């Protein structure tokens, strides 16, 4: 079994999550900047995130704000 790892291509701002080193046989666009890469059996072998720095920043900010909102609401109750 292959070891899962991440690769970041700074110049292109692409984050690639490698699940398996198997050859890619196809892909599925999950959202505008996220693509799932599949092997011949249709199994997930990687995830490519375009505009990765913005995606990670926005995801963390969104999760943090939701958590803070829940804490604020719990303290008000």
mmCIF file of the N, C-alpha and C atoms, coordinates in Angstrom:
data_MODEL
# 
_entry.id   MODEL 
# 
loop_
_atom_site.group_PDB 
_atom_site.id 
_atom_site.type_symbol 
_atom_site.label_atom_id 
_atom_site.label_alt_id 
_atom_site.label_comp_id 
_atom_site.label_asym_id 
_atom_site.label_entity_id 
_atom_site.label_seq_id 
_atom_site.pdbx_PDB_ins_code 
_atom_site.Cartn_x 
_atom_site.Cartn_y 
_atom_site.Cartn_z 
_atom_site.occupancy 
_atom_site.B_iso_or_equiv 
_atom_site.pdbx_formal_charge 
_atom_site.auth_seq_id 
_atom_site.auth_comp_id 
_atom_site.auth_asym_id 
_atom_site.auth_atom_id 
_atom_site.pdbx_PDB_model_num 
ATOM 1   N N  . UNK A 1 1  ? 0.848   -1.189 0.000   1.00 0.00 ? 1  UNK A N  1 
ATOM 2   C CA . UNK A 1 1  ? 0.000   0.000  0.000   1.00 0.00 ? 1  UNK A CA 1 
ATOM 3   C C  . UNK A 1 1  ? 0.889   1.246  0.000   1.00 0.00 ? 1  UNK A C  1 
ATOM 4   N N  . UNK A 1 2  ? 0.490   2.238  -0.733  1.00 0.00 ? 2  UNK A N  1 
ATOM 5   C CA . UNK A 1 2  ? 1.247   3.478  -0.833  1.00 0.00 ? 2  UNK A CA 1 
ATOM 6   C C  . UNK A 1 2  ? 0.976   4.368  0.370   1.00 0.00 ? 2  UNK A C  1 
ATOM 7   N N  . UNK A 1 3  ? 1.956   5.179  0.712   1.00 0.00 ? 3  UNK A N  1 
ATOM 8   C CA . UNK A 1 3  ? 1.818   6.093  1.831   1.00 0.00 ? 3  UNK A CA 1 
ATOM 9   C C  . UNK A 1 3  ? 1.166   7.393  1.356   1.00 0.00 ? 3  UNK A C  1 
ATOM 10  N N  . UNK A 1 4  ? 0.119   7.808  2.046   1.00 0.00 ? 4  UNK A N  1 
ATOM 11  C CA . UNK A 1 4  ? -0.583  9.032  1.703   1.00 0.00 ? 4  UNK A CA 1 
ATOM 12  C C  . UNK A 1 4  ? 0.305   10.235 2.029   1.00 0.00 ? 4  UNK A C  1 
ATOM 13  N N  . UNK A 1 5  ? 0.308   11.243 1.154   1.00 0.00 ? 5  UNK A N  1 
ATOM 14  C CA . UNK A 1 5  ? 1.066   12.455 1.405   1.00 0.00 ? 5  UNK A CA 1 
ATOM 15  C C  . UNK A 1 5  ? 0.492   13.619 0.606   1.00 0.00 ? 5  UNK A C  1 
ATOM 16  N N  . UNK A 1 6  ? 0.996   14.816 0.895   1.00 0.00 ? 6  UNK A N  1 
ATOM 17  C CA . UNK A 1 6  ? 0.556   16.022 0.193   1.00 0.00 ? 6  UNK A CA 1 
ATOM 18  C C  . UNK A 1 6  ? 1.724   16.614 -0.582  1.00 0.00 ? 6  UNK A C  1 
ATOM 19  N N  . UNK A 1 7  ? 1.394   17.242 -1.684  1.00 0.00 ? 7  UNK A N  1 
ATOM 20  C CA . UNK A 1 7  ? 2.370   17.991 -2.466  1.00 0.00 ? 7  UNK A CA 1 
ATOM 21  C C  . UNK A 1 7  ? 1.772   19.365 -2.737  1.00 0.00 ? 7  UNK A C  1 
ATOM 22  N N  . UNK A 1 8  ? 2.583   20.408 -2.553  1.00 0.00 ? 8  UNK A N  1 
ATOM 23  C CA . UNK A 1 8  ? 2.112   21.767 -2.831  1.00 0.00 ? 8  UNK A CA 1 
ATOM 24  C C  . UNK A 1 8  ? 3.014   22.381 -3.878  1.00 0.00 ? 8  UNK A C  1 
ATOM 25  N N  . UNK A 1 9  ? 2.391   22.905 -4.916  1.00 0.00 ? 9  UNK A N  1 
ATOM 26  C CA . UNK A 1 9  ? 3.099   23.560 -6.002  1.00 0.00 ? 9  UNK A CA 1 
ATOM 27  C C  . UNK A 1 9  ? 2.844   25.062 -5.867  1.00 0.00 ? 9  UNK A C  1 
ATOM 28  N N  . UNK A 1 10 ? 3.793   25.726 -5.232  1.00 0.00 ? 10 UNK A N  1 
ATOM 29  C CA . UNK A 1 10 ? 3.607   27.123 -4.851  1.00 0.00 ? 10 UNK A CA 1 
ATOM 30  C C  . UNK A 1 10 ? 3.353   28.040 -6.039  1.00 0.00 ? 10 UNK A C  1 
ATOM 31  N N  . UNK A 1 11 ? 4.122   27.897 -7.091  1.00 0.00 ? 11 UNK A N  1 
ATOM 32  C CA . UNK A 1 11 ? 3.983   28.782 -8.253  1.00 0.00 ? 11 UNK A CA 1 
ATOM 33  C C  . UNK A 1 11 ? 2.572   28.720 -8.833  1.00 0.00 ? 11 UNK A C  1 
ATOM 34  N N  . UNK A 1 12 ? 2.011   27.515 -8.908  1.00 0.00 ? 12 UNK A N  1 
ATOM 35  C CA . UNK A 1 12 ? 0.670   27.316 -9.468  1.00 0.00 ? 12 UNK A CA 1 
ATOM 36  C C  . UNK A 1 12 ? -0.425  27.401 -8.407  1.00 0.00 ? 12 UNK A C  1 
ATOM 37  N N  . UNK A 1 13 ? -0.044  27.409 -7.119  1.00 0.00 ? 13 UNK A N  1 
ATOM 38  C CA . UNK A 1 13 ? -0.972  27.407 -5.977  1.00 0.00 ? 13 UNK A CA 1 
ATOM 39  C C  . UNK A 1 13 ? -1.926  26.210 -6.049  1.00 0.00 ? 13 UNK A C  1 
ATOM 40  N N  . UNK A 1 14 ? -1.318  25.028 -6.221  1.00 0.00 ? 14 UNK A N  1 
ATOM 41  C CA . UNK A 1 14 ? -2.082  23.783 -6.298  1.00 0.00 ? 14 UNK A CA 1 
ATOM 42  C C  . UNK A 1 14 ? -1.649  22.865 -5.163  1.00 0.00 ? 14 UNK A C  1 
ATOM 43  N N  . UNK A 1 15 ? -2.625  22.350 -4.433  1.00 0.00 ? 15 UNK A N  1 
ATOM 44  C CA . UNK A 1 15 ? -2.373  21.363 -3.388  1.00 0.00 ? 15 UNK A CA 1 
ATOM 45  C C  . UNK A 1 15 ? -2.866  20.027 -3.905  1.00 0.00 ? 15 UNK A C  1 
ATOM 46  N N  . UNK A 1 16 ? -2.004  19.024 -3.822  1.00 0.00 ? 16 UNK A N  1 
ATOM 47  C CA . UNK A 1 16 ? -2.368  17.703 -4.307  1.00 0.00 ? 16 UNK A CA 1 
ATOM 48  C C  . UNK A 1 16 ? -2.252  16.712 -3.159  1.00 0.00 ? 16 UNK A C  1 
ATOM 49  N N  . UNK A 1 17 ? -3.343  16.060 -2.827  1.00 0.00 ? 17 UNK A N  1 
ATOM 50  C CA . UNK A 1 17 ? -3.369  15.030 -1.801  1.00 0.00 ? 17 UNK A CA 1 
ATOM 51  C C  . UNK A 1 17 ? -3.242  13.688 -2.497  1.00 0.00 ? 17 UNK A C  1 
ATOM 52  N N  . UNK A 1 18 ? -2.128  13.029 -2.277  1.00 0.00 ? 18 UNK A N  1 
ATOM 53  C CA . UNK A 1 18 ? -1.851  11.749 -2.917  1.00 0.00 ? 18 UNK A CA 1 
ATOM 54  C C  . UNK A 1 18 ? -2.305  10.631 -1.992  1.00 0.00 ? 18 UNK A C  1 
ATOM 55  N N  . UNK A 1 19 ? -3.248  9.842  -2.456  1.00 0.00 ? 19 UNK A N  1 
ATOM 56  C CA . UNK A 1 19 ? -3.739  8.709  -1.676  1.00 0.00 ? 19 UNK A CA 1 
ATOM 57  C C  . UNK A 1 19 ? -3.065  7.432  -2.148  1.00 0.00 ? 19 UNK A C  1 
ATOM 58  N N  . UNK A 1 20 ? -2.808  7.351  -3.437  1.00 0.00 ? 20 UNK A N  1 
ATOM 59  C CA . UNK A 1 20 ? -2.163  6.185  -4.036  1.00 0.00 ? 20 UNK A CA 1 
ATOM 60  C C  . UNK A 1 20 ? -1.338  6.638  -5.234  1.00 0.00 ? 20 UNK A C  1 
ATOM 61  N N  . UNK A 1 21 ? -0.240  5.950  -5.482  1.00 0.00 ? 21 UNK A N  1 
ATOM 62  C CA . UNK A 1 21 ? 0.615   6.281  -6.625  1.00 0.00 ? 21 UNK A CA 1 
ATOM 63  C C  . UNK A 1 21 ? 0.172   5.573  -7.911  1.00 0.00 ? 21 UNK A C  1 
ATOM 64  N N  . UNK A 1 22 ? -1.005  4.981  -7.886  1.00 0.00 ? 22 UNK A N  1 
ATOM 65  C CA . UNK A 1 22 ? -1.517  4.304  -9.077  1.00 0.00 ? 22 UNK A CA 1 
ATOM 66  C C  . UNK A 1 22 ? -1.741  5.309  -10.202 1.00 0.00 ? 22 UNK A C  1 
ATOM 67  N N  . UNK A 1 23 ? -1.712  4.851  -11.435 1.00 0.00 ? 23 UNK A N  1 
ATOM 68  C CA . UNK A 1 23 ? -1.961  5.764  -12.557 1.00 0.00 ? 23 UNK A CA 1 
ATOM 69  C C  . UNK A 1 23 ? -3.407  6.279  -12.557 1.00 0.00 ? 23 UNK A C  1 
ATOM 70  N N  . UNK A 1 24 ? -3.555  7.516  -12.959 1.00 0.00 ? 24 UNK A N  1 
ATOM 71  C CA . UNK A 1 24 ? -4.890  8.115  -13.061 1.00 0.00 ? 24 UNK A CA 1 
ATOM 72  C C  . UNK A 1 24 ? -5.575  7.625  -14.332 1.00 0.00 ? 24 UNK A C  1 
ATOM 73  N N  . UNK A 1 25 ? -6.823  7.174  -14.174 1.00 0.00 ? 25 UNK A N  1 
ATOM 74  C CA . UNK A 1 25 ? -7.591  6.716  -15.328 1.00 0.00 ? 25 UNK A CA 1 
ATOM 75  C C  . UNK A 1 25 ? -8.765  7.652  -15.618 1.00 0.00 ? 25 UNK A C  1 
ATOM 76  N N  . UNK A 1 26 ? -9.065  8.527  -14.674 1.00 0.00 ? 26 UNK A N  1 
ATOM 77  C CA . UNK A 1 26 ? -10.174 9.451  -14.862 1.00 0.00 ? 26 UNK A CA 1 
ATOM 78  C C  . UNK A 1 26 ? -10.235 10.425 -13.707 1.00 0.00 ? 26 UNK A C  1 
ATOM 79  N N  . UNK A 1 27 ? -11.147 11.379 -13.816 1.00 0.00 ? 27 UNK A N  1 
ATOM 80  C CA . UNK A 1 27 ? -11.306 12.363 -12.753 1.00 0.00 ? 27 UNK A CA 1 
ATOM 81  C C  . UNK A 1 27 ? -12.750 12.851 -12.711 1.00 0.00 ? 27 UNK A C  1 
ATOM 82  N N  . UNK A 1 28 ? -13.113 13.396 -11.545 1.00 0.00 ? 28 UNK A N  1 
ATOM 83  C CA . UNK A 1 28 ? -14.449 13.940 -11.333 1.00 0.00 ? 28 UNK A CA 1 
ATOM 84  C C  . UNK A 1 28 ? -14.290 15.298 -10.666 1.00 0.00 ? 28 UNK A C  1 
ATOM 85  N N  . UNK A 1 29 ? -14.904 16.317 -11.255 1.00 0.00 ? 29 UNK A N  1 
ATOM 86  C CA . UNK A 1 29 ? -14.861 17.645 -10.653 1.00 0.00 ? 29 UNK A CA 1 
ATOM 87  C C  . UNK A 1 29 ? -15.880 17.682 -9.520  1.00 0.00 ? 29 UNK A C  1 
ATOM 88  N N  . UNK A 1 30 ? -15.396 17.872 -8.288  1.00 0.00 ? 30 UNK A N  1 
ATOM 89  C CA . UNK A 1 30 ? -16.273 17.905 -7.119  1.00 0.00 ? 30 UNK A CA 1 
ATOM 90  C C  . UNK A 1 30 ? -16.857 19.291 -6.895  1.00 0.00 ? 30 UNK A C  1 
ATOM 91  N N  . UNK A 1 31 ? -16.087 20.307 -7.212  1.00 0.00 ? 31 UNK A N  1 
ATOM 92  C CA . UNK A 1 31 ? -16.512 21.703 -7.161  1.00 0.00 ? 31 UNK A CA 1 
ATOM 93  C C  . UNK A 1 31 ? -15.592 22.461 -8.116  1.00 0.00 ? 31 UNK A C  1 
ATOM 94  N N  . UNK A 1 32 ? -15.835 23.743 -8.351  1.00 0.00 ? 32 UNK A N  1 
ATOM 95  C CA . UNK A 1 32 ? -15.049 24.440 -9.366  1.00 0.00 ? 32 UNK A CA 1 
ATOM 96  C C  . UNK A 1 32 ? -13.526 24.305 -9.250  1.00 0.00 ? 32 UNK A C  1 
ATOM 97  N N  . UNK A 1 33 ? -12.963 24.202 -8.063  1.00 0.00 ? 33 UNK A N  1 
ATOM 98  C CA . UNK A 1 33 ? -11.513 24.129 -7.926  1.00 0.00 ? 33 UNK A CA 1 
ATOM 99  C C  . UNK A 1 33 ? -11.015 22.837 -7.287  1.00 0.00 ? 33 UNK A C  1 
ATOM 100 N N  . UNK A 1 34 ? -11.884 21.856 -7.161  1.00 0.00 ? 34 UNK A N  1 
ATOM 101 C CA . UNK A 1 34 ? -11.499 20.591 -6.527  1.00 0.00 ? 34 UNK A CA 1 
ATOM 102 C C  . UNK A 1 34 ? -11.837 19.427 -7.452  1.00 0.00 ? 34 UNK A C  1 
ATOM 103 N N  . UNK A 1 35 ? -10.812 18.614 -7.734  1.00 0.00 ? 35 UNK A N  1 
ATOM 104 C CA . UNK A 1 35 ? -10.984 17.467 -8.622  1.00 0.00 ? 35 UNK A CA 1 
ATOM 105 C C  . UNK A 1 35 ? -10.528 16.198 -7.923  1.00 0.00 ? 35 UNK A C  1 
ATOM 106 N N  . UNK A 1 36 ? -11.358 15.164 -7.983  1.00 0.00 ? 36 UNK A N  1 
ATOM 107 C CA . UNK A 1 36 ? -11.005 13.849 -7.472  1.00 0.00 ? 36 UNK A CA 1 
ATOM 108 C C  . UNK A 1 36 ? -10.425 13.041 -8.627  1.00 0.00 ? 36 UNK A C  1 
ATOM 109 N N  . UNK A 1 37 ? -9.272  12.440 -8.403  1.00 0.00 ? 37 UNK A N  1 
ATOM 110 C CA . UNK A 1 37 ? -8.649  11.623 -9.438  1.00 0.00 ? 37 UNK A CA 1 
ATOM 111 C C  . UNK A 1 37 ? -8.865  10.152 -9.094  1.00 0.00 ? 37 UNK A C  1 
ATOM 112 N N  . UNK A 1 38 ? -9.179  9.360  -10.125 1.00 0.00 ? 38 UNK A N  1 
ATOM 113 C CA . UNK A 1 38 ? -9.575  7.967  -9.930  1.00 0.00 ? 38 UNK A CA 1 
ATOM 114 C C  . UNK A 1 38 ? -8.674  7.007  -10.695 1.00 0.00 ? 38 UNK A C  1 
ATOM 115 N N  . UNK A 1 39 ? -8.565  5.774  -10.166 1.00 0.00 ? 39 UNK A N  1 
ATOM 116 C CA . UNK A 1 39 ? -7.813  4.732  -10.872 1.00 0.00 ? 39 UNK A CA 1 
ATOM 117 C C  . UNK A 1 39 ? -8.756  3.999  -11.828 1.00 0.00 ? 39 UNK A C  1 
ATOM 118 N N  . UNK A 1 40 ? -8.275  2.923  -12.453 1.00 0.00 ? 40 UNK A N  1 
ATOM 119 C CA . UNK A 1 40 ? -9.084  2.154  -13.417 1.00 0.00 ? 40 UNK A CA 1 
ATOM 120 C C  . UNK A 1 40 ? -10.349 1.568  -12.811 1.00 0.00 ? 40 UNK A C  1 
ATOM 121 N N  . UNK A 1 41 ? -10.312 1.278  -11.498 1.00 0.00 ? 41 UNK A N  1 
ATOM 122 C CA . UNK A 1 41 ? -11.466 0.689  -10.807 1.00 0.00 ? 41 UNK A CA 1 
ATOM 123 C C  . UNK A 1 41 ? -12.460 1.741  -10.318 1.00 0.00 ? 41 UNK A C  1 
ATOM 124 N N  . UNK A 1 42 ? -12.135 3.024  -10.535 1.00 0.00 ? 42 UNK A N  1 
ATOM 125 C CA . UNK A 1 42 ? -13.000 4.106  -10.080 1.00 0.00 ? 42 UNK A CA 1 
ATOM 126 C C  . UNK A 1 42 ? -12.762 4.470  -8.628  1.00 0.00 ? 42 UNK A C  1 
ATOM 127 N N  . UNK A 1 43 ? -11.637 4.014  -8.072  1.00 0.00 ? 43 UNK A N  1 
ATOM 128 C CA . UNK A 1 43 ? -11.306 4.307  -6.684  1.00 0.00 ? 43 UNK A CA 1 
ATOM 129 C C  . UNK A 1 43 ? -10.511 5.610  -6.603  1.00 0.00 ? 43 UNK A C  1 
ATOM 130 N N  . UNK A 1 44 ? -10.714 6.335  -5.528  1.00 0.00 ? 44 UNK A N  1 
ATOM 131 C CA . UNK A 1 44 ? -10.037 7.609  -5.317  1.00 0.00 ? 44 UNK A CA 1 
ATOM 132 C C  . UNK A 1 44 ? -8.539  7.391  -5.105  1.00 0.00 ? 44 UNK A C  1 
ATOM 133 N N  . UNK A 1 45 ? -7.718  8.083  -5.892  1.00 0.00 ? 45 UNK A N  1 
ATOM 134 C CA . UNK A 1 45 ? -6.265  7.989  -5.737  1.00 0.00 ? 45 UNK A CA 1 
ATOM 135 C C  . UNK A 1 45 ? -5.630  9.344  -5.417  1.00 0.00 ? 45 UNK A C  1 
ATOM 136 N N  . UNK A 1 46 ? -6.396  10.424 -5.578  1.00 0.00 ? 46 UNK A N  1 
ATOM 137 C CA . UNK A 1 46 ? -5.849  11.743 -5.289  1.00 0.00 ? 46 UNK A CA 1 
ATOM 138 C C  . UNK A 1 46 ? -6.904  12.828 -5.364  1.00 0.00 ? 46 UNK A C  1 
ATOM 139 N N  . UNK A 1 47 ? -6.586  13.952 -4.735  1.00 0.00 ? 47 UNK A N  1 
ATOM 140 C CA . UNK A 1 47 ? -7.470  15.120 -4.783  1.00 0.00 ? 47 UNK A CA 1 
ATOM 141 C C  . UNK A 1 47 ? -6.608  16.325 -5.120  1.00 0.00 ? 47 UNK A C  1 
ATOM 142 N N  . UNK A 1 48 ? -7.025  17.066 -6.129  1.00 0.00 ? 48 UNK A N  1 
ATOM 143 C CA . UNK A 1 48 ? -6.306  18.262 -6.565  1.00 0.00 ? 48 UNK A CA 1 
ATOM 144 C C  . UNK A 1 48 ? -7.133  19.486 -6.198  1.00 0.00 ? 48 UNK A C  1 
ATOM 145 N N  . UNK A 1 49 ? -6.491  20.443 -5.504  1.00 0.00 ? 49 UNK A N  1 
ATOM 146 C CA . UNK A 1 49 ? -7.171  21.676 -5.110  1.00 0.00 ? 49 UNK A CA 1 
ATOM 147 C C  . UNK A 1 49 ? -6.462  22.844 -5.777  1.00 0.00 ? 49 UNK A C  1 
ATOM 148 N N  . UNK A 1 50 ? -7.161  23.504 -6.696  1.00 0.00 ? 50 UNK A N  1 
ATOM 149 C CA . UNK A 1 50 ? -6.639  24.698 -7.357  1.00 0.00 ? 50 UNK A CA 1 
ATOM 150 C C  . UNK A 1 50 ? -6.895  25.907 -6.468  1.00 0.00 ? 50 UNK A C  1 
ATOM 151 N N  . UNK A 1 51 ? -6.099  26.943 -6.615  1.00 0.00 ? 51 UNK A N  1 
ATOM 152 C CA . UNK A 1 51 ? -6.207  28.136 -5.758  1.00 0.00 ? 51 UNK A CA 1 
ATOM 153 C C  . UNK A 1 51 ? -6.208  27.711 -4.297  1.00 0.00 ? 51 UNK A C  1 
ATOM 154 N N  . UNK A 1 52 ? -5.274  26.826 -3.971  1.00 0.00 ? 52 UNK A N  1 
ATOM 155 C CA . UNK A 1 52 ? -5.244  26.162 -2.667  1.00 0.00 ? 52 UNK A CA 1 
ATOM 156 C C  . UNK A 1 52 ? -5.114  27.125 -1.489  1.00 0.00 ? 52 UNK A C  1 
ATOM 157 N N  . UNK A 1 53 ? -4.285  28.141 -1.605  1.00 0.00 ? 53 UNK A N  1 
ATOM 158 C CA . UNK A 1 53 ? -4.098  29.038 -0.461  1.00 0.00 ? 53 UNK A CA 1 
ATOM 159 C C  . UNK A 1 53 ? -5.401  29.739 -0.096  1.00 0.00 ? 53 UNK A C  1 
ATOM 160 N N  . UNK A 1 54 ? -6.161  30.178 -1.085  1.00 0.00 ? 54 UNK A N  1 
ATOM 161 C CA . UNK A 1 54 ? -7.462  30.805 -0.824  1.00 0.00 ? 54 UNK A CA 1 
ATOM 162 C C  . UNK A 1 54 ? -8.451  29.790 -0.265  1.00 0.00 ? 54 UNK A C  1 
ATOM 163 N N  . UNK A 1 55 ? -8.457  28.596 -0.829  1.00 0.00 ? 55 UNK A N  1 
ATOM 164 C CA . UNK A 1 55 ? -9.390  27.562 -0.381  1.00 0.00 ? 55 UNK A CA 1 
ATOM 165 C C  . UNK A 1 55 ? -9.143  27.192 1.084   1.00 0.00 ? 55 UNK A C  1 
ATOM 166 N N  . UNK A 1 56 ? -7.888  26.963 1.440   1.00 0.00 ? 56 UNK A N  1 
ATOM 167 C CA . UNK A 1 56 ? -7.566  26.587 2.816   1.00 0.00 ? 56 UNK A CA 1 
ATOM 168 C C  . UNK A 1 56 ? -7.883  27.743 3.755   1.00 0.00 ? 56 UNK A C  1 
ATOM 169 N N  . UNK A 1 57 ? -7.469  28.958 3.395   1.00 0.00 ? 57 UNK A N  1 
ATOM 170 C CA . UNK A 1 57 ? -7.748  30.132 4.232   1.00 0.00 ? 57 UNK A CA 1 
ATOM 171 C C  . UNK A 1 57 ? -9.244  30.303 4.453   1.00 0.00 ? 57 UNK A C  1 
ATOM 172 N N  . UNK A 1 58 ? -10.021 30.258 3.379   1.00 0.00 ? 58 UNK A N  1 
ATOM 173 C CA . UNK A 1 58 ? -11.463 30.459 3.483   1.00 0.00 ? 58 UNK A CA 1 
ATOM 174 C C  . UNK A 1 58 ? -12.130 29.347 4.284   1.00 0.00 ? 58 UNK A C  1 
ATOM 175 N N  . UNK A 1 59 ? -11.679 28.117 4.103   1.00 0.00 ? 59 UNK A N  1 
ATOM 176 C CA . UNK A 1 59 ? -12.254 26.987 4.839   1.00 0.00 ? 59 UNK A CA 1 
ATOM 177 C C  . UNK A 1 59 ? -11.989 27.114 6.327   1.00 0.00 ? 59 UNK A C  1 
ATOM 178 N N  . UNK A 1 60 ? -10.767 27.509 6.679   1.00 0.00 ? 60 UNK A N  1 
ATOM 179 C CA . UNK A 1 60 ? -10.422 27.675 8.093   1.00 0.00 ? 60 UNK A CA 1 
ATOM 180 C C  . UNK A 1 60 ? -11.186 28.838 8.695   1.00 0.00 ? 60 UNK A C  1 
ATOM 181 N N  . UNK A 1 61 ? -11.288 29.936 7.961   1.00 0.00 ? 61 UNK A N  1 
ATOM 182 C CA . UNK A 1 61 ? -12.039 31.096 8.463   1.00 0.00 ? 61 UNK A CA 1 
ATOM 183 C C  . UNK A 1 61 ? -13.505 30.750 8.675   1.00 0.00 ? 61 UNK A C  1 
ATOM 184 N N  . UNK A 1 62 ? -14.091 30.047 7.732   1.00 0.00 ? 62 UNK A N  1 
ATOM 185 C CA . UNK A 1 62 ? -15.496 29.665 7.833   1.00 0.00 ? 62 UNK A CA 1 
ATOM 186 C C  . UNK A 1 62 ? -15.724 28.756 9.040   1.00 0.00 ? 62 UNK A C  1 
ATOM 187 N N  . UNK A 1 63 ? -14.865 27.767 9.217   1.00 0.00 ? 63 UNK A N  1 
ATOM 188 C CA . UNK A 1 63 ? -15.001 26.845 10.349  1.00 0.00 ? 63 UNK A CA 1 
ATOM 189 C C  . UNK A 1 63 ? -14.793 27.575 11.673  1.00 0.00 ? 63 UNK A C  1 
ATOM 190 N N  . UNK A 1 64 ? -13.815 28.477 11.700  1.00 0.00 ? 64 UNK A N  1 
ATOM 191 C CA . UNK A 1 64 ? -13.540 29.238 12.923  1.00 0.00 ? 64 UNK A CA 1 
ATOM 192 C C  . UNK A 1 64 ? -14.709 30.144 13.281  1.00 0.00 ? 64 UNK A C  1 
ATOM 193 N N  . UNK A 1 65 ? -15.257 30.826 12.293  1.00 0.00 ? 65 UNK A N  1 
ATOM 194 C CA . UNK A 1 65 ? -16.380 31.718 12.550  1.00 0.00 ? 65 UNK A CA 1 
ATOM 195 C C  . UNK A 1 65 ? -17.605 30.945 13.031  1.00 0.00 ? 65 UNK A C  1 
ATOM 196 N N  . UNK A 1 66 ? -17.855 29.784 12.451  1.00 0.00 ? 66 UNK A N  1 
ATOM 197 C CA . UNK A 1 66 ? -18.985 28.958 12.881  1.00 0.00 ? 66 UNK A CA 1 
ATOM 198 C C  . UNK A 1 66 ? -18.792 28.510 14.322  1.00 0.00 ? 66 UNK A C  1 
ATOM 199 N N  . UNK A 1 67 ? -17.576 28.107 14.669  1.00 0.00 ? 67 UNK A N  1 
ATOM 200 C CA . UNK A 1 67 ? -17.273 27.667 16.036  1.00 0.00 ? 67 UNK A CA 1 
ATOM 201 C C  . UNK A 1 67 ? -17.441 28.825 17.013  1.00 0.00 ? 67 UNK A C  1 
ATOM 202 N N  . UNK A 1 68 ? -16.924 30.002 16.656  1.00 0.00 ? 68 UNK A N  1 
ATOM 203 C CA . UNK A 1 68 ? -17.042 31.177 17.525  1.00 0.00 ? 68 UNK A CA 1 
ATOM 204 C C  . UNK A 1 68 ? -18.503 31.579 17.701  1.00 0.00 ? 68 UNK A C  1 
ATOM 205 N N  . UNK A 1 69 ? -19.294 31.489 16.637  1.00 0.00 ? 69 UNK A N  1 
ATOM 206 C CA . UNK A 1 69 ? -20.712 31.818 16.720  1.00 0.00 ? 69 UNK A CA 1 
ATOM 207 C C  . UNK A 1 69 ? -21.420 30.875 17.680  1.00 0.00 ? 69 UNK A C  1 
ATOM 208 N N  . UNK A 1 70 ? -21.114 29.590 17.613  1.00 0.00 ? 70 UNK A N  1 
ATOM 209 C CA . UNK A 1 70 ? -21.720 28.616 18.520  1.00 0.00 ? 70 UNK A CA 1 
ATOM 210 C C  . UNK A 1 70 ? -21.323 28.888 19.964  1.00 0.00 ? 70 UNK A C  1 
ATOM 211 N N  . UNK A 1 71 ? -20.059 29.255 20.194  1.00 0.00 ? 71 UNK A N  1 
ATOM 212 C CA . UNK A 1 71 ? -19.601 29.572 21.544  1.00 0.00 ? 71 UNK A CA 1 
ATOM 213 C C  . UNK A 1 71 ? -20.305 30.811 22.084  1.00 0.00 ? 71 UNK A C  1 
ATOM 214 N N  . UNK A 1 72 ? -20.433 31.832 21.223  1.00 0.00 ? 72 UNK A N  1 
ATOM 215 C CA . UNK A 1 72 ? -21.112 33.068 21.614  1.00 0.00 ? 72 UNK A CA 1 
ATOM 216 C C  . UNK A 1 72 ? -22.570 32.802 21.944  1.00 0.00 ? 72 UNK A C  1 
ATOM 217 N N  . UNK A 1 73 ? -23.241 31.989 21.119  1.00 0.00 ? 73 UNK A N  1 
ATOM 218 C CA . UNK A 1 73 ? -24.644 31.661 21.365  1.00 0.00 ? 73 UNK A CA 1 
ATOM 219 C C  . UNK A 1 73 ? -24.798 30.848 22.647  1.00 0.00 ? 73 UNK A C  1 
ATOM 220 N N  . UNK A 1 74 ? -23.864 29.948 22.924  1.00 0.00 ? 74 UNK A N  1 
ATOM 221 C CA . UNK A 1 74 ? -23.927 29.125 24.136  1.00 0.00 ? 74 UNK A CA 1 
ATOM 222 C C  . UNK A 1 74 ? -23.726 29.987 25.376  1.00 0.00 ? 74 UNK A C  1 
ATOM 223 N N  . UNK A 1 75 ? -22.853 30.992 25.297  1.00 0.00 ? 75 UNK A N  1 
ATOM 224 C CA . UNK A 1 75 ? -22.611 31.872 26.430  1.00 0.00 ? 75 UNK A CA 1 
ATOM 225 C C  . UNK A 1 75 ? -23.808 32.791 26.686  1.00 0.00 ? 75 UNK A C  1 
ATOM 226 N N  . UNK A 1 76 ? -24.544 33.129 25.626  1.00 0.00 ? 76 UNK A N  1 
ATOM 227 C CA . UNK A 1 76 ? -25.709 34.010 25.757  1.00 0.00 ? 76 UNK A CA 1 
ATOM 228 C C  . UNK A 1 76 ? -26.910 33.280 26.340  1.00 0.00 ? 76 UNK A C  1 
ATOM 229 N N  . UNK A 1 77 ? -26.934 31.978 26.188  1.00 0.00 ? 77 UNK A N  1 
ATOM 230 C CA . UNK A 1 77 ? -28.087 31.192 26.635  1.00 0.00 ? 77 UNK A CA 1 
ATOM 231 C C  . UNK A 1 77 ? -28.121 31.015 28.127  1.00 0.00 ? 77 UNK A C  1 
# 
